[in-house]
Amino acid sequence: MSELEVSMNRMKEIAEKLKNSFQIQDKLIREKMLPFFEAQKVMEKYIEPIKVVNENSKKIMQTINSLKKMYELNEKELIRISSFTEYNKKYIDIALQSYYQMEKSFLELPQKTREVLLLLGKQGWYLDINIAMSSLWELRDALVDGDFENAQNDLIEYFDKYTIEIQTSLVNKFPTRAHIFQAAFQAHQAGQYYLSIPVLLAQTDGICKDIFSGYFFIKKNKKPQTSNYVEQIDVDSFLSALLSPLSEILPINASLGERDDSEKPFNRHLILHGDSLDYGNKVNSLKAISLLNYVAHVIDY
């Protein structure tokens, strides 16, 4: 569980205690604290999944700041009310400190997200923006601890479960490519992975060109062409973190001299140029699906 989620859970507990306490106190206190409880509800719905965090990142930060100010202002007014006890003031103080921690955690979120996405990319896997934040941090912990087998098993299970949904979302978003998606996913479902993987990788580059005006598998100045798009975005933003794999050399897009072929990487160049003769397995096909799904949905098209 991330520090942000810990802070959110702590705030939910404090909010409930405050709410229960204020039920029996005078109307003035309840009116003063009502904006806090409403803002608390807003915060809770933003935290998961990742897609929602990305869509509302600015609003989350604004809500955190407004809640801090609300506490700071209301505390001064509430202590003037005789029925406002030291017990309640204690919880107000704890809540305010929790929001300071929440703000810190949210500011650190882009860097931590970038870290885990690159860790995944080094293992050949890519983000599904519908995944829960908590699941992403669990994968991060496993990868940092070197528990690659369990992390991969979780990813295999996840993408195997959602393969049909991913195909449907791709068809809906890129209807002109529907016939190609259908062929690739039919091959995957039939276990014809030597056929599914090259098509999935080819469609990945085509979609990158459509969305990012550059290819992921073609480089410029030793970086993927897609990095030009990423570098135009504020580096400290959550969106920049989500897009970070598109600006990096990872095993899938590494060229000769950038990769270690002794490790038999899942690499597009080796596959499409006929150098890899054993790439055709379910895990690699799911990895290709994860990459295609990632580039198609990481931002709105």
Steps between C-alpha positions, in 0.01 A plus 500: 500500500638843403550790743219682319260213562612476865428871543162462332402211727611694805296800391191283449531374858548852637211636294269230636603573859451872452167446330372278781621745763340802333163326472436577865647851502345827398385593154772764450778240525325267256460783251868594530615142438253412222733618216771271636278192490385583146859550380599176669248311284644665188853391592402137559357448152814633329761261636432190288543383233802661332286632214294700749809637674640618168174663390464682832861561609463879504168479678645266764778747576252788514279301738791417729599867513143616561458248780819619666384860483156399622653336805729793570217754479233293671723407791536868593124551484403173664709553812293809571191281534456388859369156406806428287700275731871430527413147386377633166789742470738206534344330201506821300874529567558136402296547184695808400831314539358214295419739218853634506618139459243437228621804309860376526399151383305634205791720392723191508249292303634581149854390584383179669267424208783557251717261700251215498408540131865475399546199726207337322637599158832335578307177550307550175169607660303822466236681699126457471358834613198322650716317754462606863775707660536244779567224244765713331685554830483128576666431164762764576582342836535157341729628224716702739535192721602292199186289514464498121319167484207604719477840331490334158241246612275783620541682167432185299183441698389863462549533124368150431184594689447827313614400148148512352424835664826642366418381148155660522644830622754504217234432238279775642782752505659409166221354282708526180741250654226265623565229239868487595424487873256218435762296313766559766276417796354195325855373450574568868190314618585209269851477647660612173737738674754508217226669299340721768815664634639660178157643416450639851842667491436646154169648618676647803724708276212601273296624795801686640528682167129587513502627859854623566607596146800271528596134514596312815730259317681760288753725671612858464806621690519159670148530641166370375326750273212496751730674750445826309139496616587412861765771530242771427317414824596637841749244632356522853144424389322171552433473125873528428560211739232289331663563161859442618542156332446670164814708547733220612702220345353181644557133405209501253639788289874465562719463193824307458751645746222620732387154609647190656410219261639242743186555710274426198293817539148543365614735226314625196813524279603140569147379426422693182845449349484126550778475758280371782368150435338425836293811574166333434351436844200623696699719739660697216166535324347640821793738529433621146132546590601701809718728287234553233237567767735746674581715197136501392354614831765678703360831378175602334521481121 
